[in-house]
């Protein structure tokens, strides 16, 4: 619960994304575990629909994290609910999922898409900048293991700094996304920080 001295690390994303985070890698691994190319070709259409849906959900979550950080970094409050605080983690550990998704979007999925569909896969133009920015954000903040106050949050230098009305819009969009349990609407705020 937020009060005048504290703010939540997670505004309410966790229950929405619990089932989708990490699933892109799992489904991709299971698809590639099949050795029969004919079966893989037959199933790629259905698998690609699921992968693209999960990819969009995952990237919307990472954008949501960046938006939330932009919003709360305007305050000087204690952060509550940071389960990473005090943990020990290497950069490799806290960037592994982002590194996988970057490689997936830039290399693995386009290669397989071309092979199985005989078409070029072109990701949404926002995907790669969001993933790269989130990776930079994680590295700048050391995986959030030392982040106990909002004033300790470091945003990448290339981010825009939203003003009062833009911060209000970010907050409203985040609250709405949480209310409807769908983070994809957060893509509407992309231009407020990029």
VEXDREN-2710 file (C-alpha; in Angstrom, 1 decimal):
% VEXDREN-2710
k/r/px/py/pz
1/UNK/0.0/0.0/0.0
2/UNK/1.3/3.4/-1.0
3/UNK/1.3/6.3/1.4
4/UNK/3.0/9.7/1.4
5/UNK/6.4/8.2/2.3
6/UNK/6.3/4.9/0.3
7/UNK/5.5/3.6/-3.2
8/UNK/5.3/0.1/-4.6
9/UNK/8.0/-1.4/-6.7
10/UNK/5.4/-3.1/-8.8
11/UNK/2.2/-1.1/-9.5
12/UNK/0.3/-4.3/-10.1
13/UNK/1.8/-5.9/-13.1
14/UNK/2.8/-9.2/-11.5
15/UNK/-0.6/-10.9/-11.5
16/UNK/-1.0/-10.0/-15.1
17/UNK/2.3/-11.2/-16.5
18/UNK/3.1/-14.2/-14.2
19/UNK/2.0/-16.7/-16.8
20/UNK/3.7/-15.1/-19.8
21/UNK/7.1/-14.0/-18.6
22/UNK/9.6/-16.6/-19.7
23/UNK/7.1/-18.5/-21.9
24/UNK/8.5/-17.3/-25.2
25/UNK/11.7/-19.2/-24.5
26/UNK/9.9/-22.2/-23.2
27/UNK/7.6/-22.5/-26.2
28/UNK/10.5/-21.9/-28.6
29/UNK/12.6/-24.5/-26.9
30/UNK/9.7/-27.1/-27.1
31/UNK/9.1/-26.3/-30.7
32/UNK/12.8/-26.8/-31.5
33/UNK/12.8/-30.1/-29.6
34/UNK/10.8/-31.6/-32.3
35/UNK/13.2/-33.2/-34.8
36/UNK/10.7/-33.8/-37.7
37/UNK/10.8/-30.8/-40.1
38/UNK/7.5/-31.7/-41.7
39/UNK/5.7/-31.6/-38.3
40/UNK/7.5/-28.4/-37.4
41/UNK/6.4/-26.8/-40.7
42/UNK/2.8/-27.9/-40.1
43/UNK/2.8/-26.5/-36.6
44/UNK/4.7/-23.3/-37.1
45/UNK/1.7/-21.2/-38.0
46/UNK/-0.1/-22.0/-34.7
47/UNK/3.2/-21.7/-32.7
48/UNK/4.0/-18.4/-34.3
49/UNK/0.6/-17.0/-33.3
50/UNK/1.3/-18.0/-29.7
51/UNK/4.9/-16.7/-29.7
52/UNK/3.9/-13.3/-31.2
53/UNK/1.2/-12.9/-28.6
54/UNK/3.5/-13.7/-25.7
55/UNK/6.3/-11.6/-27.2
56/UNK/4.0/-8.6/-27.3
57/UNK/2.8/-9.2/-23.7
58/UNK/6.4/-9.5/-22.5
59/UNK/7.6/-6.4/-24.2
60/UNK/4.5/-4.5/-23.0
61/UNK/5.5/-5.5/-19.5
62/UNK/9.1/-4.3/-19.9
63/UNK/7.8/-1.0/-21.4
64/UNK/5.4/-0.8/-18.4
65/UNK/8.4/-1.2/-16.0
66/UNK/10.2/1.7/-17.8
67/UNK/7.1/3.8/-17.6
68/UNK/6.5/3.1/-13.9
69/UNK/10.1/3.9/-13.2
70/UNK/9.8/7.2/-15.1
71/UNK/6.7/8.0/-13.1
72/UNK/8.0/7.1/-9.6
73/UNK/11.5/8.5/-10.1
74/UNK/9.9/12.0/-9.8
75/UNK/9.3/11.3/-6.1
76/UNK/11.6/10.9/-3.1
77/UNK/10.0/7.9/-1.5
78/UNK/10.9/4.6/0.0
79/UNK/10.2/1.7/-2.4
80/UNK/8.2/-1.2/-0.9
81/UNK/7.8/-4.6/-2.3
82/UNK/11.2/-4.8/-4.1
83/UNK/11.9/-8.6/-3.7
84/UNK/15.3/-8.1/-5.3
85/UNK/16.6/-5.8/-2.6
86/UNK/19.6/-7.2/-0.9
87/UNK/19.8/-10.2/-3.3
88/UNK/23.0/-11.0/-5.0
89/UNK/22.9/-11.4/-8.8
90/UNK/25.3/-11.0/-11.6
91/UNK/24.6/-8.9/-14.7
92/UNK/24.4/-12.1/-16.7
93/UNK/21.6/-13.4/-14.3
94/UNK/19.4/-10.3/-14.4
95/UNK/19.8/-9.7/-18.1
96/UNK/19.4/-13.3/-19.3
97/UNK/15.7/-13.0/-20.2
98/UNK/16.2/-9.7/-22.0
99/UNK/19.2/-11.1/-23.9
100/UNK/17.2/-14.1/-25.0
101/UNK/14.3/-11.9/-26.2
102/UNK/16.7/-9.6/-28.1
103/UNK/18.3/-12.5/-29.8
104/UNK/14.9/-14.1/-30.4
105/UNK/13.5/-10.9/-32.1
106/UNK/16.6/-10.0/-34.0
107/UNK/17.9/-13.4/-35.1
108/UNK/16.1/-16.6/-34.1
109/UNK/12.5/-15.8/-34.9
110/UNK/13.2/-14.1/-38.2
111/UNK/15.4/-17.0/-39.3
112/UNK/12.7/-19.6/-38.5
113/UNK/9.9/-17.4/-39.8
114/UNK/11.7/-17.2/-43.2
115/UNK/12.4/-20.9/-43.2
116/UNK/8.9/-22.2/-42.2
117/UNK/6.7/-19.4/-43.7
118/UNK/9.0/-18.3/-46.6
119/UNK/8.3/-14.7/-45.5
120/UNK/10.3/-12.1/-43.7
121/UNK/9.4/-11.4/-40.1
122/UNK/9.5/-7.7/-39.3
123/UNK/9.0/-7.0/-35.6
124/UNK/7.1/-4.0/-34.4
125/UNK/9.5/-1.0/-34.6
126/UNK/9.1/-0.4/-30.9
127/UNK/10.2/-3.9/-29.7
128/UNK/13.9/-3.7/-30.1
129/UNK/14.3/-0.2/-28.6
130/UNK/12.2/-1.2/-25.6
131/UNK/14.2/-4.4/-25.0
132/UNK/17.6/-2.6/-25.4
133/UNK/16.4/0.2/-23.1
134/UNK/15.2/-2.2/-20.5
135/UNK/18.5/-4.0/-20.6
136/UNK/20.3/-0.7/-20.2
137/UNK/17.9/0.2/-17.4
138/UNK/18.7/-3.1/-15.6
139/UNK/22.4/-2.6/-15.9
140/UNK/22.3/1.0/-14.7
141/UNK/20.3/-0.1/-11.7
142/UNK/22.4/-3.2/-10.9
143/UNK/19.3/-5.4/-11.2
144/UNK/17.6/-3.4/-8.4
145/UNK/19.4/-5.2/-5.7
146/UNK/20.4/-1.9/-4.1
147/UNK/17.2/0.1/-4.9
148/UNK/15.3/1.1/-1.8
149/UNK/14.3/4.7/-2.7
150/UNK/12.9/6.2/-5.8
151/UNK/15.7/8.7/-5.9
152/UNK/18.1/5.8/-6.5
153/UNK/16.4/4.9/-9.8
154/UNK/18.7/5.7/-12.8
155/UNK/17.0/6.2/-16.1
156/UNK/19.0/5.8/-19.4
157/UNK/20.3/9.2/-20.5
158/UNK/18.6/8.9/-23.9
159/UNK/15.1/8.8/-22.3
160/UNK/12.8/11.7/-22.5
161/UNK/11.9/13.2/-19.2
162/UNK/8.1/13.4/-19.1
163/UNK/6.6/16.6/-17.6
164/UNK/3.6/16.9/-15.2
165/UNK/0.8/16.2/-17.7
166/UNK/2.7/13.4/-19.4
167/UNK/3.5/11.8/-16.0
168/UNK/-0.3/12.0/-15.2
169/UNK/-1.0/10.3/-18.5
170/UNK/1.5/7.6/-17.8
171/UNK/0.0/7.0/-14.4
172/UNK/-3.5/6.8/-15.8
173/UNK/-2.5/4.4/-18.6
174/UNK/-0.7/2.2/-16.1
175/UNK/-3.7/2.1/-13.8
176/UNK/-6.1/1.4/-16.7
177/UNK/-3.8/-1.4/-17.9
178/UNK/-3.8/-3.0/-14.5
179/UNK/-7.6/-2.6/-14.1
180/UNK/-8.3/-4.3/-17.5
181/UNK/-5.5/-6.8/-16.9
182/UNK/-3.9/-6.0/-20.3
183/UNK/-0.6/-4.1/-20.6
184/UNK/-0.6/-3.7/-24.4
185/UNK/-2.3/-0.3/-24.1
186/UNK/1.0/0.9/-22.6
187/UNK/2.4/1.1/-26.1
188/UNK/0.4/4.3/-26.4
189/UNK/2.8/5.9/-23.9
190/UNK/6.0/4.8/-25.8
191/UNK/6.6/8.3/-27.3
192/UNK/6.5/9.8/-23.8
193/UNK/9.9/8.3/-22.8
194/UNK/11.5/7.4/-26.2
END
